[in-house]
C-alpha cells in the first residue's frame, strides 16, 4: 500500500504539467490574425442599390463597374462635344470609394489627342460623378473600408 500511495503521489506531482494552460496575449492573437488575411481583397465590393440582386462577389463587382461605366458614358453622350478629327480612345480611370461611400477620381490616363480635341474632358468626367446614385462602400470582415480600382472608359466621337 505504501508503494501505491507513493506512486499515486508521484503521479499527481508529474501530471500537473498536463494541466498547464498556455496563455497568449490579445496583442499576439491580433498580430497573428493580421498576418493571415489578404489586405488586397475585400469580402464585399462597393455597390449601388441596383446591384443588390447580385449574389456572388464577382457579380456584384461586374454590376458596380457596369453601372458606373454606363453612367459616365450616358453623361458624356448628353454633352455637346465638337471635335475637328475623330476620336476613338480608351481612358483608364483610377477611382477610390471611401468608407463613407464617396467616389472620387484619383487619376486618369488620357491620350494627348483626346486632350487636345476635348480640353475639358477631365472636368466632364468629374461632373459625371456628381449625379451618381448612392454608393455602398466595400466591406472587409464586416467593416466598411476604402477601396481603389481602375476602370476603362471607351470614348468614340465622330
Secondary structure, DSSP 4 states (H G I P E B T S, - for coil): -HHHHHHHHHHHHHHGGGG------HHHHHHHHHHHS-TT--SB--EEGGGGG--SHHHHHHHHHHHHHHHHHHHHHHS----SS-EEEEEEEEEEE-TTS-EEEEEEE--HHHHHH-TTHHHHHHHHTTTPPPEEPEEETTEEE-EEEEEEEEEEE-
